[in-house]
Amino acid sequence: MTFDIVFVLGLTLAALVLFALDRLRLDQIAMAVPVVLLLSGILTPAEAVSGLSSRATVTVGSMLVLGLGLRKTGLVSAIGAWARTAPLGGKYTRLFALCLVCAFLSPFLMTTAVVMVFIPVFIALAEQAGEPPSRYLMPLSFVSILGGTVTLMGTSTNLVVHGEAMSRGFDELRMFSITPLGLICLAVGLLYLFTAGRVLLPRRIRPPDLSSKYDVRRFVTELHVPEDSPANGRTLAELGWGERYDVTVLDIEREQEEITAPHGDSQIRPGDILYVQGSAERLLELARRQRLKTPREGEEHDLDLTTGRGRMVEVLVAPGSSLAGRTLRDLGFARRYDAQVLAIQQQGVTVNERLAELSLRVGDLLLVHGTTNALQRLADDPGFIPMAEVKTPAGRRPRAGVAAAIMVGVVLSASLGILDIMTAALTGVGLMVFTGCVRVEEIYAEVEWLVIFVLAGLIPLGVALETTGAAELLAGWVVTLTAPLGEAGLIAAFYLVTAIMTAIVSNAATAVMLTPVAIFAATQAGVNPYALLVAVMFGASASFVTPFGYQTNVMIYGPGGYRFSDFVKVGGLLNLILLVTASLFIPLFWPS
């Protein structure tokens, strides 16, 4: 074993540990990897930047833009709106029909785009059926993931494995090459989710209202402004109560006037009644220093956060949101949206204090209070997914048909062999831009660049694993360990290892690292290389056992009120069933 092999394996292990610890951003770690390999002399400058021009990176980026075009023209939202009211039968028949709709969309759109649109639809469906969302959202995520395995363009991991395989001369997979296996896995998953899985799905009863769910009322106090208060005549920006006391003014009552979600230039006047959110200790300190009075018993007014000009709504931090990795203070949330965040739910834990300092993540739930107009602006921001319908003016979508035609053209040209997938996707991006389906500034602002930079950083690591001989060494170990189990055992081993790594680190990172290992293992074992490549594809999409292995699971975790153990219980058994299914059918479709 040479020094270069030891160095690359050590770097790979270090990257995996850092991914798992989640202390640093995923793209930050990924982009550091080629720099270290370049400085160590293991990679040449051209190899270190090869990830930026890789087929996998370009194709994934193109598919993200195509999905954005379909969303911006309203095509996906129109399907979601139809699904809310379509006569699809009883509650279980309706749930099954909508799962089939998601399964049909996922092979041609990125899975996250489908789940983003359908989360509110499935929550509304659960409410109509008198069931908790926890019974509906996990099937949404799992079925969408399974639907993505039906075509090469359905998931980023499929595209990554396909692109990396093509760069090594393995170019026989076409758009629908994996469709038979994908449909079998989808059918098996649906059968499980509507039989044994249905029994295992948790029943997390939601509180009767949002105030109870987030325990908001315990943190909201009414304060009266007397004539001698030093706050009189000053604006909220000048007072800086948020920075000084970590409190938020939610509402101001002034004679017959009500100011909901006041911003920084709102002025305090004698006689005002302020409804302020914060911890008891901070609220008492504010009242003492600013000489504000609490109401006497019998005189207290009740702030109804759900009526009047103000409303409360839950919003989910979506993939690609400008809030991800930032704080409310960094973004200037209150001034930007004229709304106040009352509480945040992060990985199932509700936070009511020091909200402005909390670094937000994709999948966080924000309880927001503001006027209807303010909440409409928030709902229009693609970085947020409203958990309930926010009435917005219906606009014409004149280019939805154009966007659909472009997407159909991409699929047909790639599946018929007229163009390869990358060329077809790039052509589709050009057409989306020049027909006005999506604007260039929207691409810069709303595409999930994290995925692209992770690929750009880790593809050179795959090159280093291959050129140093580390991938061949790892492949030899796997082949030796699985030799007594035969071809099915080797396929099962790659599927299992991929699924385990995906549960710990990024699925895209897993696909990049294991693709060269799979090719070397197939060569050494005399197995059809496409069998192991497909095992890596499907294993990288088998993200059912943890809420953090796949973005769609992260997105439903908060709205469904799930616990980590729910995914282990429901998703763990599904993973085992799909492992057996893949191990049996992959050798039939790709025999040695």
C-alpha positions in Angstrom: 0.0 0.0 0.0 1.6 3.3 -1.2 1.6 6.6 0.6 -0.7 8.1 -2.0 -3.3 5.3 -1.3 -3.0 5.9 2.5 -3.3 9.6 2.1 -6.4 9.4 -0.2 -8.1 6.9 2.0 -7.4 9.0 5.1 -8.8 12.1 3.3 -11.9 10.2 2.3 -12.4 9.0 5.9 -11.9 12.5 7.2 -14.4 13.9 4.8 -17.0 11.3 5.8 -16.5 12.0 9.5 -16.9 15.8 8.9 -20.0 15.1 6.8 -21.5 13.0 9.6 -20.6 15.5 12.4 -22.5 18.3 10.5 -20.3 21.0 12.1 -19.3 22.5 8.8 -21.3 23.1 5.6 -21.4 20.2 3.2 -20.2 22.3 0.2 -17.5 23.8 2.3 -16.0 20.4 3.1 -16.4 19.2 -0.5 -14.7 22.2 -2.0 -11.7 21.8 0.4 -11.1 18.2 -0.8 -9.7 19.0 -4.3 -7.6 21.8 -2.8 -5.9 19.3 -0.4 -5.4 16.8 -3.2 -3.9 19.5 -5.5 -1.5 20.8 -2.8 -0.4 17.2 -2.0 0.5 16.6 -5.6 -1.8 13.7 -6.0 -4.0 15.5 -8.6 -2.9 17.8 -11.4 -4.6 21.2 -11.7 -6.8 19.9 -14.5 -7.9 16.9 -12.4 -8.6 19.1 -9.4 -11.1 21.2 -11.3 -12.5 18.3 -13.3 -15.6 18.3 -11.2 -16.7 21.7 -12.5 -16.9 20.4 -16.1 -18.0 16.9 -15.3 -20.9 15.4 -17.2 -22.6 14.6 -13.9 -22.3 18.2 -12.5 -23.5 19.8 -15.7 -26.4 17.4 -16.1 -27.6 17.7 -12.5 -27.3 21.5 -12.7 -29.3 21.5 -16.0 -32.1 19.3 -14.4 -32.3 21.7 -11.5 -32.9 24.6 -13.9 -35.5 22.6 -15.9 -37.3 21.8 -12.7 -37.2 25.5 -11.7 -38.7 26.4 -15.1 -41.6 24.0 -14.5 -42.2 25.5 -11.0 -41.9 29.2 -12.1 -44.5 28.8 -14.9 -46.9 27.2 -12.4 -47.1 23.8 -14.1 -46.3 21.8 -10.9 -48.4 24.1 -8.7 -51.4 23.7 -11.1 -51.1 19.9 -10.6 -51.0 20.4 -6.8 -54.0 22.7 -6.9 -55.9 20.1 -9.0 -55.0 17.4 -6.5 -56.6 19.4 -3.6 -60.1 19.2 -5.1 -60.0 16.3 -7.6 -62.7 13.7 -7.0 -60.4 10.8 -6.3 -62.7 8.7 -4.0 -62.5 7.9 -0.3 -59.6 8.9 2.0 -57.4 5.9 1.4 -58.2 5.8 -2.3 -57.4 9.5 -2.5 -54.1 9.0 -0.7 -53.1 6.1 -3.0 -54.1 8.1 -6.1 -52.0 11.2 -5.0 -49.1 8.9 -4.3 -49.3 7.6 -7.8 -49.4 11.2 -9.1 -46.2 11.9 -7.2 -44.7 8.7 -8.5 -45.5 9.7 -12.0 -43.9 13.2 -11.6 -40.8 12.2 -9.8 -39.1 10.3 -12.7 -39.0 13.5 -14.7 -38.6 16.2 -12.0 -36.2 16.4 -9.1 -37.9 14.7 -6.1 -37.5 17.7 -3.9 -39.5 19.8 -6.3 -42.4 17.3 -6.2 -42.4 17.1 -2.4 -42.2 20.9 -2.0 -45.5 21.3 -3.9 -47.3 18.4 -2.4 -46.5 18.8 1.3 -49.4 21.3 1.8 -51.7 19.1 -0.4 -51.0 16.0 1.8 -51.5 18.0 5.0 -54.9 19.3 3.7 -55.8 15.7 2.7 -55.0 14.5 6.2 -57.1 17.2 7.8 -60.0 16.4 5.5 -59.7 12.7 6.5 -59.5 13.6 10.2 -56.0 12.0 10.4 -52.7 13.5 11.7 -50.2 14.5 8.9 -47.8 11.9 10.2 -49.9 9.3 8.5 -49.6 11.0 5.2 -46.3 12.8 4.8 -44.0 9.8 5.1 -45.7 8.0 2.2 -45.3 11.2 0.2 -41.6 11.3 0.7 -40.9 7.6 0.3 -43.1 7.2 -2.8 -41.5 10.3 -4.4 -38.0 8.9 -3.7 -39.0 5.5 -5.3 -40.5 7.3 -8.3 -37.2 9.0 -8.9 -35.5 5.6 -9.4 -37.7 4.9 -12.5 -35.6 7.0 -14.9 -32.0 8.2 -15.1 -33.1 11.8 -14.7 -35.3 11.1 -11.7 -32.6 11.7 -9.0 -29.3 13.5 -8.9 -27.6 10.2 -7.7 -28.8 8.4 -10.9 -27.3 11.2 -13.0 -24.1 11.2 -10.9 -23.5 7.5 -11.3 -24.4 7.6 -15.0 -22.1 10.6 -15.6 -19.2 9.1 -13.7 -19.7 5.7 -15.5 -19.7 7.4 -18.9 -16.5 9.2 -18.1 -14.9 5.8 -17.6 -16.3 4.3 -20.8 -19.5 2.7 -19.5 -22.1 4.3 -21.6 -24.8 1.7 -22.3 -27.4 3.0 -19.9 -30.2 5.0 -21.5 -33.0 7.1 -20.1 -35.3 4.1 -19.4 -32.7 1.3 -18.9 -33.5 1.2 -15.2 -37.3 1.6 -15.6 -38.3 -2.1 -15.2 -36.3 -2.4 -12.0 -37.6 1.0 -10.8 -41.2 0.1 -11.4 -40.7 -3.2 -9.5 -39.2 -1.3 -6.5 -42.0 1.3 -6.7 -44.7 -1.4 -6.7 -43.0 -3.2 -3.8 -42.7 0.1 -1.9 -46.4 1.0 -2.5 -47.5 -2.5 -1.4 -45.5 -2.2 1.8 -46.6 1.4 2.6 -50.3 0.5 2.2 -50.2 -2.7 4.1 -47.6 -3.4 6.9 -46.1 0.0 6.6 -49.5 1.6 7.1 -49.7 -0.2 10.5 -46.2 1.0 11.5 -46.9 4.7 10.5 -47.0 6.8 13.7 -50.1 8.7 14.8 -48.7 12.0 16.1 -51.8 14.0 17.1 -51.3 17.7 16.3 -52.2 20.4 18.9 -55.6 22.1 18.3 -54.0 25.3 17.1 -50.6 26.8 16.2 -50.4 28.8 19.5 -50.6 25.5 21.4 -48.2 23.7 19.2 -45.4 26.3 19.7 -46.5 27.3 23.2 -46.6 30.9 22.0 -49.0 32.4 24.5 -46.7 31.7 27.4 -44.2 34.0 25.8 -46.5 36.9 24.8 -47.3 39.7 27.3 -49.3 42.9 27.1 -47.5 46.1 28.2 -49.1 49.6 28.5 -47.1 52.7 27.6 -47.6 55.5 30.2 -46.9 59.2 29.8 -43.5 59.1 31.5 -42.0 56.1 29.6 -38.6 56.9 27.9 -39.9 55.0 24.9 -42.4 57.7 24.0 -41.8 59.5 20.7 -39.1 57.0 19.6 -39.3 54.4 16.9 -38.7 50.6 17.4 -35.5 50.9 15.4 -34.2 53.6 17.7 -35.2 51.7 20.8 -33.5 48.4 19.6 -35.4 46.3 22.0 -34.7 43.2 19.9 -31.0 43.5 20.3 -31.1 44.8 23.9 -33.7 42.6 25.4 -34.3 39.8 22.9 -38.0 40.6 22.6 -40.3 41.2 19.6 -43.2 43.6 19.4 -46.0 41.7 17.6 -48.8 44.2 17.7 -49.6 47.8 18.8 -53.1 48.8 19.8 -53.6 52.6 19.6 -57.2 53.9 20.3 -59.1 52.5 17.3 -56.0 51.7 15.3 -54.1 48.4 15.2 -50.6 48.0 13.9 -49.8 44.4 13.1 -46.2 43.2 12.8 -44.9 46.8 13.2 -41.5 47.5 11.6 -38.6 49.7 12.6 -40.1 53.1 11.8 -43.2 52.5 13.9 -43.3 55.1 16.7 -44.3 54.5 20.3 -46.9 56.8 21.8 -48.4 57.3 25.2 -51.4 55.1 25.7 -50.2 52.4 23.3 -50.8 48.8 24.2 -47.9 46.7 23.1 -48.0 42.9 22.7 -44.5 41.7 23.2 -43.0 38.3 22.8 -40.0 37.1 24.9 -38.9 35.2 28.0 -40.5 36.2 31.3 -37.2 37.4 32.6 -36.5 39.6 29.6 -40.0 41.0 29.5 -39.8 42.0 33.2 -36.5 43.7 32.5 -37.9 45.6 29.6 -41.0 46.7 31.6 -38.8 47.9 34.5 -36.2 49.8 32.4 -38.8 51.4 30.0 -41.3 52.1 32.8 -44.0 50.1 31.0 -47.0 48.8 32.9 -48.6 45.4 33.0 -52.4 45.5 33.0 -54.3 45.1 36.3 -56.3 42.0 36.8 -59.6 42.3 34.9 -58.2 44.9 32.5 -56.0 42.6 30.4 -56.8 42.5 26.7 -56.3 39.2 24.9 -54.3 39.3 21.7 -55.9 36.9 19.2 -53.0 36.0 16.9 -55.4 34.3 14.4 -58.0 37.0 13.8 -58.1 40.6 12.8 -55.5 42.0 10.5 -52.9 39.6 11.8 -52.6 35.9 11.0 -50.3 33.1 11.9 -48.9 30.6 9.4 -46.3 27.9 9.4 -43.7 28.0 6.7 -41.0 25.5 6.0 -37.4 26.5 5.0 -37.1 25.0 1.5 -34.1 23.6 -0.3 -32.2 26.6 -1.8 -33.7 29.1 0.6 -31.7 32.2 1.4 -32.3 31.5 5.1 -30.5 28.2 5.1 -27.2 28.6 7.1 -28.2 32.2 8.1 -30.0 33.8 11.0 -33.1 36.0 10.9 -31.0 38.9 11.9 -28.6 38.3 8.9 -31.5 38.3 6.5 -33.4 41.3 8.1 -36.5 39.1 8.1 -38.9 41.5 9.9 -38.1 44.4 7.6 -37.9 42.3 4.5 -41.3 40.6 4.9 -43.1 43.0 7.4 -43.7 39.9 9.5 -42.4 38.5 12.8 -41.2 35.0 13.6 -42.8 33.8 16.8 -41.1 30.5 17.2 -39.0 28.0 15.3 -39.1 24.2 15.3 -35.8 22.7 14.4 -35.4 18.9 14.2 -38.5 18.5 16.3 -37.4 20.9 19.1 -39.4 24.1 19.5 -37.3 27.3 20.1 -39.0 30.4 21.5 -36.1 32.5 22.7 -33.1 34.2 21.0 -34.6 33.4 17.6 -32.6 36.1 15.8 -29.4 34.3 16.6 -30.4 30.8 15.6 -28.8 29.5 12.4 -31.6 28.0 10.3 -31.5 24.8 8.3 -33.5 23.3 5.4 -36.6 21.7 6.9 -37.0 24.1 9.8 -40.6 25.2 10.6 -41.1 28.9 11.3 -44.3 30.2 13.0 -44.8 33.6 11.4 -47.3 36.4 12.4 -48.2 39.2 10.0 -50.9 40.7 7.9 -52.4 38.8 5.0 -50.5 40.9 2.5 -47.2 40.2 4.3 -47.9 36.5 4.4 -48.7 36.6 0.7 -45.3 38.0 0.0 -43.7 35.3 2.1 -45.7 32.6 0.3 -44.5 34.0 -3.0 -40.8 33.6 -1.9 -39.6 30.2 -3.3 -37.4 29.8 -0.2 -40.5 29.0 1.9 -43.2 26.4 1.7 -46.5 27.5 3.4 -48.0 24.6 5.4 -51.5 26.0 4.9 -53.0 27.8 1.9 -52.3 31.5 1.7 -54.7 33.3 -0.6 -52.7 34.8 -3.4 -54.0 36.5 -6.5 -54.4 34.0 -9.4 -52.1 34.9 -12.2 -52.1 33.7 -15.7 -49.4 31.1 -16.6 -49.0 31.6 -20.3 -45.8 29.6 -20.5 -46.7 26.5 -18.6 -47.5 24.7 -21.8 -44.2 25.8 -23.3 -42.3 24.5 -20.3 -44.1 21.2 -20.5 -43.4 20.9 -24.2 -39.7 21.6 -23.5 -39.5 18.9 -20.8 -41.2 16.4 -23.0 -38.7 17.2 -25.8 -35.8 16.6 -23.4 -37.2 13.3 -22.3 -38.0 12.1 -25.8 -34.7 13.2 -27.4 -32.7 11.5 -24.6 -34.8 8.3 -24.5 -34.8 7.8 -28.3 -31.0 8.3 -28.5 -31.3 11.5 -30.6 -29.2 13.3 -27.9 -27.4 12.1 -24.8 -29.0 13.2 -21.5 -26.5 16.0 -20.8 -26.9 17.5 -24.3 -30.7 17.2 -24.1 -30.8 18.8 -20.7 -28.6 21.7 -21.7 -30.7 22.3 -24.8 -33.8 22.3 -22.6 -32.2 24.9 -20.3 -31.4 27.2 -23.3 -35.0 26.9 -24.5 -36.4 27.6 -21.0 -34.4 30.8 -20.8 -35.0 32.1 -24.3 -38.7 31.4 -24.1 -39.1 33.3 -20.8 -40.1 30.2 -18.8 -37.3 31.0 -16.3 -35.2 34.1 -16.0 -31.4 34.1 -15.5 -31.6 36.0 -12.2 -34.0 33.3 -10.9 -31.5 30.6 -11.8 -28.8 32.5 -9.8 -31.1 33.1 -6.9 -33.2 29.8 -6.6 -31.2 26.9 -8.0 -29.8 24.7 -5.2 -26.1 25.4 -5.8 -25.1 23.3 -2.8 -25.6 20.1 -4.8 -23.5 21.4 -7.7 -20.6 22.5 -5.5 -20.7 19.2 -3.6 -20.3 17.4 -6.9 -17.7 19.8 -8.2 -15.6 19.2 -5.0 -16.0 15.4 -4.6 -15.7 14.2 -8.2 -11.9 14.9 -8.1 -11.9 12.7 -5.0 -13.3 9.9 -7.2 -10.5 10.6 -9.6 -7.9 10.3 -6.9 -9.4 7.1 -5.6 -9.0 5.7 -9.1 -5.6 7.0 -10.1 -3.9 6.1 -6.9 -5.2 2.5 -6.8 -7.3 3.1 -3.6 -10.5 2.2 -5.4 -9.0 -1.0 -6.7 -7.8 -1.9 -3.2 -11.3 -1.3 -1.7 -12.9 -3.2 -4.5 -10.6 -6.2 -3.8 -11.6 -6.2 -0.1 -15.3 -6.2 -1.0 -14.9 -8.9 -3.6 -12.9 -11.1 -1.1 -15.4 -10.7 1.7 -18.5 -11.4 -0.5 -16.9 -14.3 -2.6 -18.8 -17.0 -0.7 -22.1 -15.3 -1.4 -21.7 -15.2 -5.1 -23.0 -12.5 -7.5 -26.2 -11.7 -5.6 -24.1 -11.3 -2.4 -21.8 -8.8 -4.1 -24.7 -6.8 -5.4 -26.4 -6.9 -2.0 -23.1 -5.7 -0.4 -22.8 -2.7 -2.7 -26.5 -1.8 -2.2 -26.2 -2.1 1.6 -22.9 -0.1 1.9 -24.4 2.6 -0.3 -27.6 2.8 1.7 -25.6 3.0 5.0 -23.3 5.7 3.7 -26.3 7.6 2.3 -27.9 7.6 5.8 -24.8 9.2 7.2 -23.5 11.5 4.5 -24.8 13.1 1.3 -26.2 10.6 -1.2 -24.4 12.5 -4.0 -21.1 12.2 -2.1 -21.8 8.5 -1.7 -22.4 8.0 -5.4 -19.2 9.8 -6.4 -17.1 7.8 -4.0 -18.5 4.3 -4.7 -18.9 4.4 -8.5 -15.2 3.8 -9.3 -15.0 1.1 -6.5 -18.1 -0.6 -8.1 -16.4 -0.7 -11.6 -13.2 -2.2 -10.2 -15.1 -4.7 -8.1 -17.1 -5.8 -11.2 -13.9 -6.3 -13.2 -12.2 -8.3 -10.4 -15.3 -10.5 -9.8 -16.2 -11.0 -13.4 -19.6 -9.4 -12.9 -21.5 -7.2 -15.3 -20.4 -3.7 -14.2 -23.8 -2.3 -14.9 -25.2 -4.6 -12.2 -23.1 -2.9 -9.5 -23.5 0.6 -10.9 -27.3 0.1 -10.7 -26.9 -1.2 -7.2 -25.1 2.0 -6.2 -27.9 4.1 -7.9 -30.7 2.4 -6.1 -28.8 2.1 -2.8 -28.0 5.8 -2.9 -31.8 6.5 -3.2 -32.7 4.1 -0.4 -32.8 7.0 2.1 -35.6 5.7 4.3 -34.0 4.8 7.6 -33.1 8.4 8.9 -34.9 11.7 8.5 -31.6 13.4 7.5 -30.3 11.1 4.7 -32.5 12.7 2.0 -33.8 16.2 1.7 -37.4 15.1 1.2 -37.3 13.4 4.6 -35.8 16.5 6.2 -38.7 18.5 4.7 -41.5 16.3 6.1 -39.8 15.8 9.6 -41.2 18.9 11.2 -44.6 19.1 9.6 -45.3 15.5 10.4 -44.1 15.8 14.0 -41.9 12.7 13.5 -39.3 11.3 15.7 -36.0 9.7 14.6 -37.3 6.3 15.6 -40.3 6.6 13.3 -38.0 6.5 10.3 -36.0 3.6 11.7 -39.2 1.6 12.3 -41.0 2.3 9.0 -38.0 3.0 6.7 -35.7 0.3 8.1 -38.1 -2.5 7.1 -38.6 -0.9 3.7 -34.9 -0.7 3.2 -34.5 -4.4 3.9 -37.4 -5.4 1.6 -35.8 -3.3 -1.2 -32.4 -4.7 -0.6 -33.8 -8.2 -1.2 -35.7 -7.0 -4.2 -32.7 -5.4 -5.8 -30.5 -8.4 -5.1 -32.9 -10.7 -6.8 -33.8 -8.7 -9.8 -30.6 -6.8 -10.8 -28.8 -10.0 -11.9 -31.9 -10.8 -14.1 -31.8 -7.5 -15.9 -28.0 -7.2 -16.1 -26.6 -10.8 -16.2 -22.9 -11.5 -16.2 
